Amino acid sequence: MDDISERSHRLLEEEKSKYSKILLSRLQARLGDVDGARKYAEILALVEHTFQSAGLVKEFHAYIQMVVGIVSFVRDPPFFVKIMYS
C-alpha cells in the first residue's frame, strides 16, 4: 500500500485494529476465550493465505501475458494483437 497517503494508511490501520478487536471479542463471546482466540488465529491465517495466493495468481497472469505477447508478436499481426489483448 505504498501508493496511498500517510493519512489514509493511518485510517486503514485504525479501522483494521477496530474490526480485529470486534471479531476477536465476538468469537470469544461465542466460543469461549481459548476456542475463540484459536478461531481468530485460524481466520487470520486464512486471510494471509488468501493475500499470498492472490499475489501468486497476479504474477502468473503477468507471466502468461508476457508469453502470449511474445508469441503473438512473432505469429500475429500487431493490429490483431491490439484487438485481442487490449
C-alpha positions in Angstrom: 0.0 0.0 0.0 2.7 2.4 -0.9 0.5 4.4 -3.2 -1.8 5.9 -0.5 -1.3 8.9 1.7 0.0 8.7 5.2 -3.4 9.8 6.5 -5.2 7.1 4.5 -2.7 4.5 5.7 -3.2 5.6 9.3 -7.0 5.4 8.9 -6.8 1.9 7.4 -4.7 0.8 10.3 -7.2 2.2 12.9 -10.1 0.5 11.2 -8.2 -2.8 10.9 -7.5 -2.7 14.6 -11.0 -1.8 15.4 -12.6 -4.6 13.4 -10.0 -7.1 14.5 -10.9 -6.4 18.2 -14.6 -6.7 17.3 -14.0 -10.1 15.6 -11.9 -11.4 18.5 -14.5 -10.3 21.1 -17.3 -11.8 19.1 -15.6 -15.1 18.6 -14.6 -15.3 22.3 -18.1 -14.5 23.4 -19.5 -17.2 21.2 -16.9 -19.9 21.6 -15.1 -19.1 24.8 -11.8 -17.4 25.4 -9.4 -20.1 24.2 -11.5 -21.5 21.4 -12.4 -18.0 20.2 -8.8 -17.0 20.2 -7.9 -20.2 18.3 -10.7 -19.5 15.7 -9.4 -15.9 15.4 -5.9 -17.2 14.6 -7.3 -19.5 12.0 -9.1 -16.7 10.3 -6.0 -14.5 10.3 -4.0 -17.4 8.7 -6.7 -17.9 6.1 -6.7 -14.1 5.3 -2.9 -14.1 5.0 -3.0 -17.2 2.7 -5.6 -15.6 0.5 -3.5 -12.5 0.0 -0.4 -14.6 -0.8 -2.4 -16.7 -3.3 -3.8 -13.5 -4.9 -0.2 -12.3 -5.3 0.8 -15.6 -6.9 -2.1 -15.5 -9.3 -1.3 -11.9 -10.3 2.3 -12.9 -11.0 1.1 -16.0 -13.0 -1.2 -13.8 -15.1 1.6 -11.3 -15.8 3.8 -14.1 -16.9 1.2 -15.6 -19.2 0.5 -12.1 -20.7 4.2 -11.7 -21.3 4.5 -15.1 -23.0 1.3 -14.6 -25.0 2.6 -11.2 -26.0 5.9 -12.6 -27.3 4.3 -15.4 -29.2 1.6 -13.2 -30.6 4.1 -10.6 -31.8 6.0 -13.2 -33.7 2.9 -15.1 -35.0 0.2 -12.4 -35.4 0.0 -9.0 -37.0 0.2 -6.1 -34.4 -3.4 -4.9 -35.1 -4.7 -8.4 -34.3 -2.8 -8.4 -31.0 -4.2 -5.0 -30.2 -7.8 -6.1 -30.8 -7.4 -9.4 -28.9 -5.3 -8.5 -25.9 -6.1 -4.8 -25.2 
